[in-house]
């Protein structure tokens, strides 16, 4: 039996809306805010209360979940005398599920501590469908006691794993995004090779199923590429944000990552073509341009 918790949810976009919906259906009291309120209003049909101002979502909540687009946007809402940390009640837990830089998460954790707020960075992978199905991979950084206290909440959203101190969740998410971006590029090249060589790309996907090359990306994004269906589950512009963050961290650590660097450049070129709102599987369009 799930114990009902009072949850403030900040950011109900592509990922946030189905996550808030699942929490309400799990029996939690969810109060949600979104900058564009109309994107949150539909949640009221499943019992989510929507509010006009972000502080209204957090003042009486013992857990606050943030699902915003970037580190600067999170900082804007969380920090400062008018920020949400100041509006939260001492002893509450803040779970930042946005993909933000590692150092941003560590800095937010330090700031949260000054307000007696427990902090977890818990970025996710699995896209919109994973958010809908409650099958997200959730990478959690922070202290283990805070994690255990909110683990039942996170289980309604997917599979949470505690990976280390504050910032570690974001570090593992960067590793995840590198693997995703690089694999998308490889799948796109494989499809191009099959097309130009005379094989049926769709049958290629069937033939590879169950083998060492099989993956979720091959099956799902391979089909998207073949069908030219780039309705965003994960927009390319957010993929680029994460790969650029990974490249900046690699430079700071004096790591040379030639494959990831090349793929990052391909995404930069894709976004420069005005296709940043397309799904990240649209990278095949940039590779097609390279072969014209």
Helices and strands as residue ranges (DSSP letters): E 6-10, H 16-25, E 29-33, H 38-41, G 42-46, E 49-50, H 54-58, E 63-66, H 71-78, H 84-87, E 93-96, H 102-114, E 118-125, H 127-133, E 136-141, H 144-155, E 158-164, H 168-197, H 201-208, H 216-216, I 217-221, H 222-227, H 236-252, H 258-272, G 280-282, H 283-290
